[in-house]
Amino acid sequence: MKPVQVAAWREGGVNSGHLPDIYREYFKVRARNRVAPRWILYGIEKLILFRYRLKKFLNWLGMNIY
């Protein structure tokens, strides 16, 4: 059985403004555990970060997207 690493969540959790850092950490854990080829994980990470930034921008414009 190979060792599996779990996420080391920082203090404050999801609602403390550290969501992009949590997404990056999630990507690193998935890459270490080799759940999929690295290039697929890289694409998923970039898509997740793009969605996060788009939602932040739309909320800034006044379009409340949750």
N, C-alpha and C positions, 0 to 999 in steps of 0.2 A: 504494500500500500504506500503510495507516495504522500508526502506531507502536504497539507492544504493550509494556505495562509488565509486568515480572515482579516477584515478591515480593522484598522486601529482608528476608530472615530475620535475626532478631536473634541475637546470640551465645547459645549454650546450647541452641537448638533446641527441639524438641517436648517433651522430658522435663524441662525446667527450670522448669516451673510457669507458663509464659507461654502456654499453649494458648489461652485466651480472646483474648489480644492477637493471636495468630497468626490466629485465626478472623476477627477484626475487620479485620485487614490483608488477608486473603484476600478479604473482602467488598469492601473499597475498591478492590482491584486489579480484581476482576470488574466493578465498577460503572464504573471508568474505561475498561475495555476494551469495555464495552457488550455483554456476552455474552447478556444478557436484560434485559427491562424492570426498572427499578429497584425497583418494588414487589414483584416476584417475588423478586429478590435479597434484599430486606429481610426478607421472610417466611422465606426459606431461612436467613438469618443468625440470626434469632430462634429458629427451630426447632433449629438446630445448638447455639446457646448454651443453650437449654432442656435438650436431651439431655445436654450436658456437665454442667450443674448437677445434673440428676437422677442421673446416674451417680455424681457425687461424693457426693451425699447418700446414695444406696443403699450405696456403699462405706463411708461413715462409719457406717451402721447395721450393717455387718457382712455385707451381701449383696454378695459379690464379683462385680461386673459389669464385664466388660472390654470 
